[in-house]
Structure formats: structure tokens, C-alpha cells
Amino acid sequence: MIEGLKGQLSIRHCCRLLGVPRSSYYAKPVARSEPGVERRLEKTIRQLHREHRGALGARGFARELKKQGVAVGRHRMGRLMKNLGLVRRRARYAHYRRTGKPSNTAANVLDRRFNPASPNTFWAGDITYIRVGGSWLYLAIVMDLFSRRIVGWAFSRTADAELSLKALRLAVGIRRPGSALVFHSDQGCQYTADRFVEYLAEKQIVQSMSRRANCWDHAVVERYFRTLKHDWSPENGYQNHFEAQKDVMDFIAHYNHRRCHSASNDLPPAAFERLAA
């Protein structure tokens, strides 16, 4: 109507007569997406939500969609999540205390240099517990800090030196590192044990350890365990050890080949290593 009266009355006068703010007249109409596109987008988002077990937030969805050629900003993604009723899993915190007398430890060679320039130069390892029924399953991992890729792992019902040694042996067998490798861990008895230290010396691997009671010196591996427990594992634990091991192995594959990392240019570790080769 205002367009039809443009030559006869001013825009201000027309808006005053119709009781319409001038800003409403000058505002550009918002282009709406086609329903078909939105339905396909919703299907993709729900599939990603199931695949990542509810661990993706607005930023995580935006990164995953970008990999598929779909550009969605994190603010719009937040609105889409709300409209679709999708909620990110919340972190659950469980703390336990490690006991043991002080032992001979190595220097902190890593010194929080968490982003080395090449693979097989700095590895980090640690042990965590996983709830299985009324008992525990212990997991030891070895991570290459260059790409954040998990290169060694082992399971046991006992958190002893053999567990950490088994994970390291697997990593060495898979990666075949050179003599310039540094292995970093906390000061747990599994990593100060004589047989573990002797294996490092045999393979010419330099040992590095976090300062006592300083989790920030080991932050990358601690973050990996948090992701495993809070974004992947069932809230009430596993029913049996077989189920737990299989699901954790699925997570290792998911983490290495599907999950994007900001430290790896928003790429999964395996893809980041291929591009760097």
C-alpha cells in the first residue's frame, strides 16, 4: 500500500496514517530457507547427535557440518538445537585420590610444550578407571601430542606397572619411533617402576614427568579421559568388562578418525597426520 502512495505522500506521512513505524518499512524482508533444506539439515543434525552420543554443542555441530559442506554459525546452531530439543551431555565429575610414597622421578622435559612440530617426538601416557558393575576396569593410553592421536592402549583389572608397560609396548610396535622420542607421564608408581624405566632406557626413550600434584603439566591426557567419561561412556557405567572394552575401543577409533580437535586445525588426528606427512 505504501509503495502505491509513494508519489503522492511522503513515507513518513504514510507510516503515520497506517500506524506503522518507519523502521518496519525500511527493514529488509528476511529470506526463509526452503522447508526441504531444513528437513535435510534436521536429519543430518540428529544423525550427528546420535553418532557423537549427545556430546556436541553448538560449536561442535558447526564444525561437523562444515566438514560436510554445510555452513551454519554457532549462534544459529544453538537456536536449531533448542528448536529440535537437543541438549548436550553435561560433565559429571568424579574425583579419586592416588596414594603412594614419593619415589625417584624424572625431570619435566615436556614443560607443557603440548604442540610439537612433528610426530613421534613427544608422547604422553596415563591410567584411568572405568566403572563396570560393582568393580573397575583400568585403561592405560599413550597419546602422540603432535596430532592428539591415541597410539597405544591396554586394559586390566589391576592398575599396575604391567598395564602402563603394555600400552607403551603397543605404541612402540605400531609407530616405530626414533631415538628422539620423549615420553611424559605423571608421577604414578606405574611409571616410576623399575621395569617401566628399564624399558624406556632399552628403547632410548627419554622419560619426562609432571611436577607433583600439578595436573596442568598433564592437561592434554586428562582432557582425553574427561571426553571419554563425560561425552561417551554410559552415565551408570557398563554391565560387564567385555562391553566396556568394546565400547572404549569404539571411542578410540571415533576419537582418532572422526572427532575434530581445535589443536589439529579442526581435523581428526588421523586426518591431521595424513596432511602433515
N, C-alpha and C positions, 0 to 999 in steps of 0.2 A: 504494500500500500504506500509506504514512504517513497519507494522508487517511482511510483506513478505521479506523486505530487512534487517531485524534485524541482521541476522548473517553475512551479507556482509559489511554493512556500519553502522557507529555509528548513534545513534538517532540524535545527533547534526547535522551531515552531511546530513542526510535525510531531516531534517526540513529545513536546509538552501537551499537545492536543490529545495524543494517544496514551499519555501517561506512561511512556516508555523511556528509560534512561538512554541518553545518547551513547553511552558506552556499550549498551546492548546492540545498538545499531551498527557500531563500528567493529564490534567483535567479529572475528572470522569464524565461520562455522567449523566445528571440529569434525574432521573426517573419521568416519567409523569403519572399522575393519569388517570385511565380509564375514558373515556367520560361518561359512565353510572353513575359512582360515582359522578362526577362533576355535572351532571344534577340533581341527587337526592339532593346533597348539595345545589345547587342553589334553588331548590324548597323549602327546609327547611328554608334557609335564607330569602327568600321572604315572606314565611309564618310568620316567626318571626318578620319581618319588619312591616307587616300589623298588627299583633297581638299587638305589642308594639307601634303602631302608629308613627313609624319613630323615636322613642326615643332612640334606641340602637345605640351605637357607636361600634368601633372595639372591645373594652374590653367587652362591654355588650353582643355582639354576641358570643364572645369566651366563656363567662360564660354560656350562654344559651345552646350553642352547647355541652359544656362539660357535662351538665346535661343529654343530650340525648346520651352520649357516643361517641361524635364526637370531636376529639382533633384538634383544629385549633388555632394557635397562633394569637396574636392580630395584628402582622405585616402582616401576610398572610391575615388575615381577612380584614385589611384595603385595601389590593390590590383587594380582592374579591368584597368589597363594591364599589370600583372605577370601576371595570370591569362591575359590574351589574348596575351601575348608581344609587346606593342607597346613599342617603345623610341623615345624622342625623338632626333632627329638631334643629334649633338654639334657644337659650334662648331669650325671649322677656322680657324686664324689664319695669315694671310699678310701680312707687312709689307713695304712698299717705301718707299724714301726719295725724297722730292721734292727736286730740286736747283734752284738758281737764285739769282741775286744778289738782295739786298734791293731793293725798289722802293718808290715812294711809295704809302702805304696810307691807308685811311680809318680813322676812329675806330671803336671798338667801341660803336656806338649801341645794338645789341641788348642787350648786357650780360647775357646769359643769361636774358632775360625770355622764356622759351620758351612761355608760355601767355597770349597776348594775348586781350583780351576780345572781339574782333570779327575777322571775316575780312578779308583784303587789307590788313592793317596791317603785318605782319612776314612776309616771305618769306625762305627760306634756300636756298642752292644749293651744289652741289659736283659733282665729277667722280670717277668710279671706273673701274677696269679690270675686264674680264671675259675669262676665258681662252677662246680659241677655237682649237682645234687647237694649232698651234705659234706662234700670234700672239695679239694682243689686240684687243678691241673696247672702246671707251671710251663711257661713259654719263654724260651730264650731266642733272641733275634740278633742278627748282625745287619747293619744298615750302611750302605755306601753314601756318605754325606754329599757327594758330588750331585747325585740325582735323587737322593732320598729312597733309592730302591732297596728293598729287603733282599739281601743276597745269601743269607743263612738263617736257619731256624731249627728248633728242636723242642720236643715235648717230653715231660717227665712228671711223675707224681712226687718227685723229690727235687727240691731246689738246691742241687749240689754242683760241685765243680765239673762233674761229668756232663751235666746239662749244658753249661756255657761252652765247654770244650767241643761238644758235639756240633753245636751251631757254628762255631768258628771253623771247624774242620770241613763242614759242608760248604761254607763260603769260600774257603781256600780252594777246595776241589772244583767249585763251579767257576770262579773268577781267575784263578792262577795269577795272583798279584806279583809284582816285582818286589825288590828289596826296599823300596822307598815307602812302604806302607806303614801307617800309624794306626794302632787300634786303641780306641778310647772307651772307657767304662767308668762306673762309679767304684767305690772302694769296698764293694761287697766281697765276702770271703770266697765266692765262686771265682773271682777274678784275681785274687791275691794268692790262691792256692799254688803250691809248688808245681804241680803238673801242668797247670794252665800257663804259668810263667815260663816253664821249660819249653812248652810247645811254641810259644811266641819266639823264644830265642832260637829254636830249631829252624823256624821259617823266616828268621831275620826280620821279624815284625817288631817295630818299636812300640812299647807299651806307654799309654797315657791314661791318667786318672783324674777325675774331678776332685776338687777340694772337698774336704769332709763337710757333710751337711750343706752342700751347695748344689741344689737341683738345677740351677741355671747353667751350670757347666755341662749339663747333660740334657738340655732342654729339648733337642730335636727328637731323641728317642722317647723321652717322657711324653711328648706330644703325640707320637705314633701310638703309644699304648692308650692314651686318652681317646684317640679316634676309634681304636678297636673296641674299647669297652663302652663308650658312650654313643657312638654312631652305628655300631654294627651288632654287637653281642646282645642276646635277649636280656631284658631287664632282670628276670628272675634266674638267670643262669641256664646251664644246659642240663639235660636229663642224664647223659652218660658221657664217658670220655671219648667214645668213638664220634658221637655227634659234635662234641666240642672241637676235636682235632680237625674234622672235615670242614666245619664252618670257619675255623680260623684259617685254614689253608685257602678256602674260598676268598676270605678277606685279603690275604697276602696277594693273591692273583688280582683281585679287584684293585688293591692299593697300587700295585706295580704297573698295571696295564689300563686301568680305567679312571682312577681318581686323579683329578688335576691338583697341582701344587703351585702355589704362588712363587715358591723359591725356584721352580723349574719352568718359569715363563708360562704358567698355567697349563702345563702339559703333564701327562702321567710320567713317572720315572723312566719307564722303558722307552717311550717315545722321545723323551729328552735325551737319553743316551744315544739313540739312533741318529738324531740330528747333530749331536756333538761329535760323532765318530768321523 
